[in-house]
Amino acid sequence: MKAVVFTLGCKVNGCESASLISGLKSLGYDVTDKLGYADLYIINTCAVTAEAEKKSRQTVARARKFNKSAKIIVTGCASQHSPDDFLKKEGVTLVTGANAKDRIIEEINEVGFRKFDDEGYYEKYLPENPSRTRAYIKVQDGCNNFCSYCIIPYLRGRSRSRKPENVVAEIQRLSPLEAVITGINLSAYNYENIGLKGLIDRLIDVNCRIRLGSLEVGIITEEFLSALKNLKNFAPHFHLSLQSGSNKVLKSMNRRYDRETYIEKCNLIRKYFPSAAITTDIIVGYSTETEEDFLDSVNLCKEVKFADVHCFPYSKREGTVGAKLKELPSSVKDARMDVLLAVKKELKENFINNYIGKTLSFVPEEVENGYTVGYTDNYIRVYVKGEIPLKECDIQLIEGFLDGATAKIV
């Protein structure tokens, strides 16, 4: 029997899909994560934007093109948000929500809608060794922040965290070259009063490069950065969520910091990690954003000198506080996106150019079009000509290339 577990959305979804793959293999399925012919499809959906939900629905039709008689199970945030949209689709037998997805393995022959309990941290089926050299380690789920624009807390539930010993054990079992610690709201990690710093302290003897997923401003303290400094091999890349550079817009988004605090935290990061890549998310065209507010975001980007910016136009999500506000015209959002994308391109090129000729630590991941491709510790995508051993090594950047830079082994 062949099965496909297809993932849309965030890295946390990817971790959960890896657990589903492990569970299906335990039942004797031949499993892949790529769409193709199969007897069973599990589609792990995303609802962070309206476009993500649309793509999730379209994926059902894509799967049916390969095998119209296959069983299709839909799970994730989009199916929890709008289960009926998926139940009515031909071929779909079971729809579940965003939590405890591992339980699908036990309910694989059920039909209809199942909403699993989100209490506690469910981890029955653990992922197998990753096919690449990087492993994503999910340590936290849910969110208590309730930002005005975000539907995820309503779908994922309240924050809950994984036992630290289980996190360490998974990294040791997988033995990747790099482990990325991730969660829906990683900064909220708290297992029986052991916070994220406490988890970092427990990773001190792990023998691989440690990278962190997206962080919130409040987690950046002297104590936290000192804990990261004590790790054997920490990748100095901080994806520090911003969303807007305007204090007025931040307040209306229910973000609990201001632009001055954000800049202060970025400066603190660079005090401990001078070569750090600081990347961010920015929502363009939130309903309360004026042109002046947008320029505040642009100017903050330039002041902080981000290594990269993940920017996207605001998408109203029904059920959130922000959905009650009148949206800005698409033409306004599109025009602002064009401006910010140009700034993003310039900032990314500047960051890469700062390291041309310098030596950095490199973890290769795959061979692509005649190059061995991977990332430096400070998250520059690197292309080394030819095929090299998949192990951490030092490289010297040569010149900008595609979305990163070419390099040679030192």
Solvent accessible surface area in square Angstrom, and as a share of the most:
residue,aa,sasa,rsa
1,M,147,0.66
2,K,97,0.41
3,A,1,0.01
4,V,1,0.00
5,V,0,0.00
6,F,39,0.16
7,T,46,0.27
8,L,24,0.12
9,G,55,0.53
10,C,60,0.36
11,K,111,0.47
12,V,3,0.02
13,N,3,0.02
14,G,32,0.30
15,C,9,0.06
16,E,14,0.06
17,S,5,0.03
18,A,34,0.26
19,S,13,0.09
20,L,0,0.00
21,I,34,0.17
22,S,18,0.12
23,G,0,0.00
24,L,0,0.00
25,K,84,0.36
26,S,81,0.52
27,L,94,0.47
28,G,61,0.59
29,Y,39,0.15
30,D,85,0.44
31,V,19,0.11
32,T,57,0.33
33,D,73,0.38
34,K,140,0.59
35,L,31,0.15
36,G,19,0.19
37,Y,130,0.49
38,A,0,0.00
39,D,42,0.22
40,L,4,0.02
41,Y,1,0.00
42,I,0,0.00
43,I,0,0.00
44,N,0,0.00
45,T,0,0.00
46,C,14,0.08
47,A,0,0.00
48,V,78,0.45
49,T,28,0.16
50,A,49,0.38
51,E,91,0.41
52,A,16,0.13
53,E,8,0.04
54,K,93,0.40
55,K,103,0.44
56,S,0,0.00
57,R,76,0.28
58,Q,87,0.38
59,T,1,0.01
60,V,2,0.01
61,A,56,0.43
62,R,118,0.43
63,A,0,0.00
64,R,40,0.15
65,K,168,0.71
66,F,93,0.39
67,N,18,0.09
68,K,148,0.63
69,S,104,0.67
70,A,8,0.06
71,K,64,0.27
72,I,0,0.00
73,I,0,0.00
74,V,0,0.00
75,T,0,0.00
76,G,0,0.00
77,C,6,0.04
78,A,0,0.00
79,S,0,0.00
80,Q,26,0.12
81,H,55,0.25
82,S,26,0.17
83,P,30,0.19
84,D,99,0.51
85,D,42,0.22
86,F,0,0.00
87,L,60,0.30
88,K,159,0.67
89,K,61,0.26
90,E,126,0.56
91,G,24,0.23
92,V,17,0.10
93,T,43,0.25
94,L,0,0.00
95,V,0,0.00
96,T,0,0.00
97,G,1,0.01
98,A,1,0.00
99,N,7,0.04
100,A,17,0.13
101,K,5,0.02
102,D,10,0.05
103,R,67,0.25
104,I,0,0.00
105,I,7,0.04
106,E,98,0.44
107,E,44,0.20
108,I,16,0.08
109,N,119,0.61
110,E,73,0.33
111,V,100,0.57
112,G,27,0.25
113,F,68,0.28
114,R,77,0.28
115,K,137,0.58
116,F,23,0.10
117,D,81,0.42
118,D,47,0.24
119,E,142,0.64
120,G,48,0.46
121,Y,46,0.18
122,Y,69,0.26
123,E,49,0.22
124,K,116,0.49
125,Y,38,0.14
126,L,69,0.34
127,P,17,0.10
128,E,86,0.39
129,N,106,0.54
130,P,43,0.27
131,S,118,0.76
132,R,134,0.49
133,T,15,0.08
134,R,25,0.09
135,A,4,0.03
136,Y,64,0.24
137,I,0,0.00
138,K,27,0.11
139,V,0,0.00
140,Q,0,0.00
141,D,6,0.03
142,G,0,0.00
143,C,15,0.09
144,N,74,0.38
145,N,34,0.17
146,F,60,0.25
147,C,11,0.07
148,S,7,0.05
149,Y,27,0.10
150,C,28,0.17
151,I,5,0.03
152,I,22,0.11
153,P,5,0.03
154,Y,100,0.38
155,L,10,0.05
156,R,1,0.00
157,G,14,0.14
158,R,152,0.55
159,S,31,0.20
160,R,33,0.12
161,S,13,0.08
162,R,8,0.03
163,K,88,0.37
164,P,1,0.01
165,E,99,0.44
166,N,55,0.28
167,V,0,0.00
168,V,27,0.16
169,A,53,0.41
170,E,7,0.03
171,I,3,0.01
172,Q,112,0.50
173,R,108,0.39
174,L,11,0.06
175,S,87,0.56
176,P,10,0.07
177,L,48,0.24
178,E,1,0.00
179,A,0,0.00
180,V,10,0.05
181,I,0,0.00
182,T,10,0.06
183,G,15,0.14
184,I,44,0.22
185,N,15,0.08
186,L,2,0.01
187,S,20,0.13
188,A,35,0.27
189,Y,4,0.01
190,N,84,0.43
191,Y,56,0.21
192,E,138,0.62
193,N,141,0.72
194,I,41,0.21
195,G,26,0.25
196,L,3,0.02
197,K,80,0.34
198,G,15,0.14
199,L,0,0.00
200,I,0,0.00
201,D,59,0.31
202,R,107,0.39
203,L,2,0.01
204,I,76,0.39
205,D,101,0.52
206,V,8,0.05
207,N,131,0.67
208,C,13,0.07
209,R,1,0.00
210,I,2,0.01
211,R,5,0.02
212,L,4,0.02
213,G,13,0.12
214,S,56,0.36
215,L,1,0.01
216,E,40,0.18
217,V,2,0.01
218,G,62,0.60
219,I,32,0.16
220,I,0,0.00
221,T,50,0.29
222,E,71,0.32
223,E,105,0.47
224,F,3,0.01
225,L,0,0.00
226,S,43,0.27
227,A,5,0.04
228,L,0,0.00
229,K,111,0.47
230,N,98,0.50
231,L,14,0.07
232,K,124,0.53
233,N,45,0.23
234,F,22,0.09
235,A,0,0.00
236,P,10,0.07
237,H,15,0.07
238,F,1,0.00
239,H,33,0.15
240,L,0,0.00
241,S,5,0.03
242,L,0,0.00
243,Q,15,0.07
244,S,0,0.00
245,G,0,0.00
246,S,1,0.01
247,N,61,0.31
248,K,103,0.44
249,V,0,0.00
250,L,1,0.01
251,K,172,0.73
252,S,38,0.25
253,M,1,0.00
254,N,58,0.30
255,R,20,0.07
256,R,157,0.57
257,Y,33,0.12
258,D,55,0.28
259,R,41,0.15
260,E,99,0.44
261,T,44,0.25
262,Y,0,0.00
263,I,28,0.14
264,E,108,0.49
265,K,32,0.14
266,C,1,0.01
267,N,91,0.47
268,L,32,0.16
269,I,0,0.00
270,R,69,0.25
271,K,134,0.57
272,Y,40,0.15
273,F,20,0.08
274,P,108,0.68
275,S,43,0.28
276,A,2,0.02
277,A,1,0.01
278,I,0,0.00
279,T,9,0.05
280,T,0,0.00
281,D,21,0.11
282,I,2,0.01
283,I,6,0.03
284,V,1,0.00
285,G,0,0.00
286,Y,0,0.00
287,S,15,0.10
288,T,40,0.23
289,E,5,0.02
290,T,65,0.38
291,E,95,0.42
292,E,130,0.58
293,D,11,0.06
294,F,3,0.01
295,L,82,0.41
296,D,44,0.23
297,S,1,0.00
298,V,8,0.04
299,N,82,0.42
300,L,0,0.00
301,C,0,0.00
302,K,99,0.42
303,E,102,0.46
304,V,5,0.03
305,K,139,0.59
306,F,1,0.00
307,A,8,0.06
308,D,35,0.18
309,V,1,0.00
310,H,107,0.48
311,C,12,0.07
312,F,52,0.22
313,P,57,0.36
314,Y,7,0.03
315,S,29,0.19
316,K,67,0.28
317,R,12,0.04
318,E,108,0.48
319,G,59,0.57
320,T,5,0.03
321,V,87,0.50
322,G,0,0.00
323,A,17,0.13
324,K,173,0.73
325,L,70,0.35
326,K,184,0.78
327,E,61,0.27
328,L,39,0.20
329,P,79,0.50
330,S,77,0.50
331,S,80,0.51
332,V,47,0.27
333,K,18,0.08
334,D,81,0.42
335,A,57,0.44
336,R,19,0.07
337,M,24,0.11
338,D,95,0.49
339,V,70,0.40
340,L,0,0.00
341,L,76,0.38
342,A,62,0.48
343,V,13,0.07
344,K,52,0.22
345,K,126,0.54
346,E,99,0.44
347,L,14,0.07
348,K,56,0.24
349,E,78,0.35
350,N,71,0.37
351,F,22,0.09
352,I,13,0.07
353,N,89,0.46
354,N,94,0.48
355,Y,27,0.10
356,I,59,0.30
357,G,43,0.41
358,K,106,0.45
359,T,71,0.41
360,L,19,0.10
361,S,26,0.17
362,F,0,0.00
363,V,3,0.01
364,P,0,0.00
365,E,16,0.07
366,E,53,0.24
367,V,77,0.44
368,E,60,0.27
369,N,143,0.73
370,G,41,0.39
371,Y,41,0.15
372,T,0,0.00
373,V,0,0.00
374,G,0,0.00
375,Y,31,0.12
376,T,0,0.00
377,D,28,0.15
378,N,0,0.00
379,Y,77,0.29
380,I,4,0.02
381,R,42,0.15
382,V,0,0.00
383,Y,8,0.03
384,V,8,0.04
385,K,146,0.62
386,G,31,0.30
387,E,140,0.63
388,I,22,0.11
389,P,88,0.55
390,L,89,0.44
391,K,120,0.51
392,E,63,0.28
393,C,26,0.16
394,D,73,0.38
395,I,0,0.00
396,Q,56,0.25
397,L,2,0.01
398,I,85,0.43
399,E,103,0.46
400,G,47,0.45
401,F,63,0.26
402,L,138,0.69
403,D,64,0.33
404,G,2,0.02
405,A,0,0.00
406,T,19,0.11
407,A,6,0.04
408,K,108,0.46
409,I,81,0.41
410,V,113,0.65
